[in-house]
Amino acid sequence: MQDHQTIRCKFKTLLESENIEQEESDIPYLKRVYEHSLCHDTYLKLKNAVKVAAVTREFRAVVDLFKVPEGETPAGFRVDYILEEGTVLKVDLARDISYDRNGIKRPTNVLFSADSANPYEVEPIKDLLANLTCNPGIIYDLFINNPKANKNNRFKTRDEVMQELGRILGPGVDISVELNDPFNSSKERILEEAAKFREMLTKYRVVIKVPHTGPVNAGNVQELLSDGKKFYRRYQEGSTQDMFHGHNLALMLKEHGYRVNFTLMFEPYQTLLALQARPYFINSFVRHRHHQSQNIKGLLSAYEMSGNEAHLKQLRTFMIESDYFSANDLNVDLNTVKETAKLLLESRRVDSSEGRDGLDAVRHNLRVLRNANLPDTRLIICSMEGPRNYPDIDKLLAEEEFRDMNQRVVITAEPSYLAMFTSCNLVVSYQRRFMNAAKSGQ
């Protein structure tokens, strides 16, 4: 059996053993990392070199902003050491949601996120989260305008909701928020909205969600908002400018110092181009894509078994309603429908272990991310439901191929969905046994 013991030293041991000089104003900040561990090799290298210990301006700014208790550093920050001029050791705090308070790593490399804007729903899971994602639909439809969720109509505006979520979640949780109008042609207006989020949530926590826009633009978006909500062009038939609008918006925000959550990623082929926008988060949406694959497969199989074109007509209707074809394609040739469906199922590999569980895009994105030159970019696996989605993701992340990518994954879902997987039938069975035993002993 290997001996895994490692000699470690506390940071204060380094300072005390060599009588390293500390500026008076830095001492209260340095005390926050006195208990932080250094491996023995690092200690030996530093003890003969360091003459002065200090903290960076960033360290001071973070501690002063979040007002954490004495002797602590806030969650969501990694403690770094910077050696300047060979003799000056500066302690820094770098934003990293893999870390809990006092620079201690979170329990697992895989991180969890809530897909919610409901403060009452987020509160019970807040201490388990590293991120929160919300969009206008989640904020307005599922919470503010939902009297069952927004108790006593307490929250009236998006800003009120975001401020409350920021208060509940604290410094360690990134908060991904989406612009109300990603099609706004005014760069200044977009930056103004982003700046408002940054002011509310701080630059350390705010992440701006930028959607893939496809063929949708400021001129035709009204089609989606009309009574019929039909769209009259196919998803791949937009102008080059429109199709890359989200990418350029993400790059613009990145250039202005914002971290970007590049969202609405469903197909594997979206990933490499999305990474050119240097996002902080990319996404794999699971639920609707997998359901659609199953529906398409069922209707296509029914046609192939029976030869009845009624199944192809049903398939055409389904594919129009699901935006594979546009509202102008009501009479698209049935053979085109059949061949399009076949190609789709083949590309999603629904009959193989790669895609049978609907996670082919997740597997692909992890492989692509492994080979990207973006070490801080993470994959959010999102949009899931039912009894299989989360367990299948859990199994995938335990596979040998993806073990090295666990630290790049964030799993996000509604808190109530994640809650399902904290229990099983035997929890009830054993609680029955234990509680009755305890009652008999009273």
C-alpha positions in Angstrom: 0.0 0.0 0.0 1.3 3.4 -1.0 1.9 6.0 1.7 -0.2 9.1 0.8 0.8 11.2 3.7 2.2 14.6 2.8 4.0 17.1 5.0 2.1 20.4 5.1 2.8 23.7 6.8 0.6 26.6 7.6 1.2 29.9 6.0 1.8 31.5 9.4 4.6 29.1 10.0 6.5 30.5 7.0 5.9 34.1 8.3 7.0 33.3 11.9 10.0 31.1 11.2 11.8 33.6 9.1 10.6 36.8 10.7 9.3 37.9 7.3 8.4 41.6 7.2 4.6 42.4 7.1 3.2 45.9 6.4 1.0 47.0 9.3 -2.0 47.6 7.1 -1.6 44.2 5.5 -1.6 42.2 8.7 -5.4 42.0 9.2 -5.7 40.6 5.6 -2.8 38.2 5.9 -4.3 36.8 9.1 -7.1 35.5 6.9 -4.7 33.0 5.3 -2.6 32.2 8.3 -4.2 28.7 8.5 -3.8 28.1 4.8 -1.7 25.1 3.9 1.5 25.1 2.0 3.1 21.8 0.9 6.6 21.3 2.5 8.4 21.6 -0.8 6.8 25.0 -1.4 7.6 26.1 2.2 11.3 25.2 1.7 11.5 27.1 -1.5 10.0 30.2 -0.1 11.6 30.3 3.4 15.0 31.2 2.0 13.7 33.6 -0.6 10.9 35.7 0.9 11.7 38.8 2.8 8.3 40.6 2.7 4.7 39.3 2.7 1.8 41.4 1.5 -1.6 41.1 -0.1 -2.7 42.3 -3.5 -5.1 45.1 -4.2 -7.5 42.5 -5.4 -7.3 40.6 -2.1 -8.2 43.8 -0.2 -11.0 44.6 -2.7 -12.7 41.2 -2.4 -12.5 41.0 1.4 -13.8 44.6 1.8 -16.6 44.1 -0.7 -18.0 40.8 0.8 -17.3 41.7 4.4 -16.6 38.1 5.4 -15.9 37.3 9.1 -12.4 37.9 10.5 -9.9 35.2 9.8 -11.8 34.0 6.6 -11.7 34.4 2.9 -15.0 34.2 0.9 -16.3 31.3 -1.0 -15.8 31.4 -4.8 -12.2 32.4 -4.6 -8.9 30.5 -4.9 -5.9 31.6 -2.8 -2.9 32.3 -5.0 0.7 33.2 -4.1 2.7 35.5 -6.3 6.4 36.0 -5.9 7.5 39.4 -7.1 11.1 40.7 -7.5 12.3 37.4 -6.0 11.7 38.4 -2.4 8.1 39.9 -2.1 5.4 37.3 -1.6 1.9 38.6 -2.4 -1.3 36.7 -1.5 -4.1 37.0 -4.1 -7.7 35.9 -4.4 -8.7 34.7 -7.8 -12.3 34.0 -8.8 -12.9 30.3 -9.0 -16.2 28.7 -8.1 -14.5 25.3 -7.5 -13.5 26.7 -4.1 -15.5 27.1 -0.9 -14.6 29.6 1.8 -11.0 29.8 3.1 -9.6 28.5 -0.2 -10.8 24.9 0.4 -12.0 23.0 -2.6 -15.6 22.1 -2.9 -16.4 18.4 -2.1 -16.5 17.2 -5.7 -15.0 18.4 -9.0 -18.5 18.3 -10.6 -20.4 21.4 -9.5 -24.1 22.0 -9.2 -26.3 24.9 -10.3 -29.9 25.9 -9.8 -32.0 26.7 -12.9 -34.4 29.0 -11.0 -35.3 32.6 -10.2 -37.5 31.6 -7.2 -35.8 32.7 -4.0 -38.0 30.4 -1.9 -36.9 27.5 -4.1 -33.3 28.4 -4.1 -33.0 29.0 -0.3 -33.0 25.2 0.7 -30.2 24.4 -1.7 -28.1 27.5 -1.5 -25.2 26.0 0.4 -24.8 23.2 -2.2 -24.6 25.5 -5.3 -21.7 27.1 -7.3 -23.9 28.7 -9.9 -27.4 29.9 -10.7 -28.9 30.3 -14.2 -32.0 32.2 -15.1 -33.5 33.8 -18.2 -36.6 36.0 -18.8 -38.9 33.0 -19.0 -37.7 31.7 -15.6 -37.8 35.1 -14.1 -41.2 36.3 -15.4 -43.2 33.3 -16.4 -42.2 30.9 -13.7 -41.8 33.3 -10.8 -42.9 37.0 -10.9 -46.1 36.4 -12.9 -46.8 33.1 -11.2 -48.9 33.8 -8.1 -48.3 30.3 -6.7 -44.5 30.9 -6.7 -44.4 34.7 -6.0 -46.1 34.6 -2.6 -48.3 37.6 -1.8 -46.9 39.2 -5.0 -43.9 40.3 -3.0 -41.5 40.7 -5.9 -42.6 43.1 -8.6 -39.5 43.5 -10.8 -36.6 41.6 -12.2 -34.1 43.7 -10.2 -35.8 42.9 -6.9 -35.6 39.2 -7.7 -31.9 39.4 -8.7 -30.9 41.4 -5.6 -32.7 38.9 -3.3 -31.0 35.9 -5.1 -27.7 37.6 -4.7 -28.3 38.1 -1.0 -29.3 34.5 -0.5 -26.5 32.9 -2.5 -23.6 35.0 -1.2 -20.2 35.5 -2.8 -19.4 31.9 -3.8 -22.1 31.5 -6.4 -21.9 32.8 -10.0 -25.2 34.1 -11.3 -25.9 33.8 -15.0 -28.5 36.4 -16.1 -29.8 37.0 -19.6 -30.3 40.3 -21.5 -34.0 41.1 -22.1 -33.3 42.0 -25.7 -30.3 40.4 -27.3 -31.3 41.8 -30.7 -31.0 45.5 -29.6 -28.8 47.2 -32.2 -27.5 49.7 -29.6 -24.2 48.5 -28.2 -24.5 51.2 -25.5 -28.0 49.9 -24.5 -26.7 46.4 -24.1 -23.7 47.4 -22.1 -25.9 49.6 -19.9 -28.1 46.6 -19.1 -25.1 44.4 -18.4 -23.6 47.1 -16.2 -26.8 47.2 -14.1 -26.4 43.5 -13.5 -22.8 43.9 -12.6 -23.7 46.7 -10.1 -26.3 44.5 -8.5 -24.3 41.2 -8.3 -20.7 42.5 -8.4 -18.2 41.8 -11.2 -17.1 38.7 -9.4 -20.5 36.9 -9.6 -22.2 38.2 -12.7 -22.2 36.2 -15.9 -24.1 37.4 -18.9 -26.1 34.8 -20.8 -25.9 35.3 -24.5 -28.1 33.1 -26.7 -27.4 31.6 -30.1 -29.8 33.5 -32.3 -29.9 31.5 -35.5 -31.9 33.2 -38.2 -33.9 35.3 -35.7 -33.1 39.1 -35.8 -34.6 42.4 -34.7 -36.7 42.5 -37.9 -38.3 39.1 -37.7 -38.4 38.4 -34.0 -42.0 39.8 -34.0 -43.1 36.6 -35.8 -42.3 34.7 -32.6 -44.3 37.2 -30.6 -47.4 37.2 -32.8 -50.6 35.4 -32.1 -49.6 32.3 -34.1 -45.9 32.5 -33.0 -44.9 30.9 -36.3 -41.5 31.5 -37.9 -41.4 31.6 -41.7 -37.8 30.5 -42.5 -35.9 27.4 -41.6 -33.5 27.4 -38.7 -30.4 27.2 -40.9 -31.5 29.8 -43.5 -30.6 33.0 -41.8 -28.0 35.5 -43.0 -24.4 35.1 -42.0 -24.7 38.3 -39.9 -27.8 37.0 -38.1 -26.4 33.5 -37.5 -23.2 34.9 -35.9 -25.0 37.7 -34.0 -24.8 35.8 -30.6 -21.1 35.1 -31.2 -20.2 38.7 -31.9 -22.3 39.8 -28.9 -20.4 37.4 -26.7 -17.1 38.7 -27.9 -18.1 42.3 -27.4 -19.1 41.6 -23.8 -15.9 39.7 -23.2 -13.9 42.7 -24.5 -15.7 44.8 -21.9 -14.7 42.5 -19.0 -17.8 40.3 -18.7 -17.8 36.6 -18.4 -20.3 35.0 -20.9 -22.6 32.0 -20.6 -23.2 31.1 -24.3 -26.5 29.4 -24.2 -29.0 27.6 -26.5 -26.6 24.9 -27.5 -28.3 21.7 -28.5 -26.3 20.1 -31.3 -22.6 19.0 -31.1 -21.7 21.0 -34.2 -22.5 24.3 -32.4 -19.6 23.8 -30.0 -16.4 24.6 -31.8 -17.8 27.8 -33.3 -19.2 28.8 -29.9 -15.8 28.4 -28.3 -14.4 31.0 -30.7 -16.4 33.6 -28.7 -14.2 32.6 -25.6 -17.2 31.9 -23.3 -16.9 31.2 -19.6 -19.7 28.7 -19.9 -21.0 26.6 -22.8 -24.1 24.4 -22.6 -25.5 21.0 -23.5 -29.3 21.1 -23.4 -30.6 17.6 -22.9 -34.4 17.3 -22.4 -36.3 18.5 -25.4 -33.7 17.3 -27.9 -33.9 13.8 -26.6 -37.7 13.8 -26.5 -37.8 15.0 -30.1 -35.4 12.3 -31.2 -37.6 9.6 -29.6 -40.8 11.0 -31.2 -39.1 11.2 -34.6 -37.7 7.7 -34.3 -41.2 6.3 -33.3 -43.0 7.9 -36.2 -40.3 6.9 -38.7 -40.3 3.3 -37.4 -44.1 3.2 -37.7 -43.9 4.2 -41.3 -41.1 1.8 -42.2 -43.1 -1.1 -40.6 -46.4 -0.2 -42.2 -45.7 1.8 -45.3 -48.6 4.1 -44.2 -47.9 7.7 -45.3 -50.1 8.9 -42.5 -47.1 8.4 -40.2 -44.9 10.6 -42.4 -47.6 13.3 -42.4 -47.6 13.1 -38.6 -43.9 13.4 -38.7 -44.0 16.4 -41.0 -46.4 18.1 -38.7 -44.3 17.3 -35.7 -41.1 18.6 -37.4 -42.8 21.8 -38.4 -44.1 22.4 -34.9 -40.6 21.7 -33.6 -39.0 24.1 -36.1 -37.0 21.6 -38.1 -39.1 22.9 -41.0 -40.6 26.4 -41.1 -44.2 27.5 -41.1 -43.8 27.8 -44.9 -43.2 24.1 -45.2 -46.7 22.8 -44.6 -46.6 20.9 -47.9 -42.9 19.9 -47.9 -42.4 16.7 -49.8 -42.8 13.6 -47.6 -39.6 12.0 -49.0 -37.7 15.1 -47.8 -39.3 14.7 -44.4 -38.2 11.0 -44.3 -34.7 11.6 -45.4 -34.3 14.6 -43.1 -35.5 12.5 -40.1 -33.1 9.7 -41.0 -30.1 12.0 -41.2 -31.1 13.6 -37.9 -31.3 10.2 -36.1 -28.0 9.1 -37.6 -26.2 12.2 -36.5 -27.6 11.9 -33.0 -26.6 8.2 -32.9 -29.8 7.2 -31.2 -29.3 3.5 -31.8 -25.8 3.3 -30.2 -24.4 3.6 -26.7 -23.1 7.1 -27.7 -26.5 8.6 -28.1 -29.2 6.1 -26.9 -29.4 8.1 -23.6 -29.6 11.5 -25.4 -26.2 12.5 -24.1 -24.2 12.3 -27.4 -23.8 16.1 -27.3 -22.5 16.0 -23.8 -19.9 13.5 -24.7 -18.9 15.5 -27.8 -18.7 18.8 -25.9 -16.5 17.3 -23.2 -14.1 16.0 -25.8 -14.0 19.3 -27.6 -13.5 21.2 -24.4 -10.7 18.9 -23.4 -8.8 20.0 -26.5 -9.7 23.7 -26.3 -7.2 26.5 -25.3 -9.7 27.8 -22.7 -8.8 26.3 -19.3 -11.4 28.3 -17.4 -14.4 27.4 -19.6 -16.9 25.0 -18.2 -19.7 22.9 -19.6 -23.2 23.4 -18.1 -25.3 20.3 -18.6 -28.9 21.6 -18.4 -32.5 21.1 -19.2 -33.4 17.7 -17.9 -36.4 15.9 -16.5 -37.7 12.4 -15.9 -36.3 9.5 -14.0 -33.3 8.8 -16.3 -31.7 12.1 -17.3 -29.8 12.8 -14.1 -28.8 9.2 -13.3 -27.5 8.8 -16.9 -25.4 12.0 -16.6 -24.1 10.8 -13.2 -23.0 7.5 -14.8 -21.4 9.3 -17.8 -19.3 11.4 -15.5 -18.0 8.3 -13.7 -16.8 6.8 -17.0 -13.0 6.5 -17.3 -13.0 8.6 -20.5 -14.4 11.7 -18.8 -12.9 11.4 -15.3 -10.4 14.1 -16.1 -13.2 16.5 -17.2 -15.2 16.4 -14.1 -13.8 19.7 -12.9 -15.1 21.4 -16.1 -18.7 20.3 -15.5 -21.7 22.2 -13.9 -25.0 20.3 -13.7 -28.0 22.6 -13.6 -31.7 21.9 -13.1 -34.7 23.0 -11.2 -34.0 22.5 -7.4 -37.1 20.2 -7.2 -35.7 18.0 -10.0 -32.3 17.6 -8.2 -34.1 16.9 -5.0 -35.7 13.8 -6.5 -32.2 12.2 -6.6 -31.5 12.6 -2.9 -33.8 9.8 -2.1 -34.9 6.2 -3.0 -37.4 3.7 -1.7 -35.1 2.2 0.9 -34.7 5.6 2.6 -38.4 5.3 3.5 -38.0 1.7 4.5 -35.1 2.3 6.8 -36.6 5.4 8.3 -39.6 3.3 9.2 -37.4 0.8 10.9 -35.2 3.4 12.7 -38.0 5.6 13.9 -40.1 2.7 15.2 -37.0 1.4 17.0 -36.4 4.8 18.6 -40.0 5.1 19.6 -39.9 1.7 21.3 -36.9 2.8 23.4 -38.6 5.9 24.7 
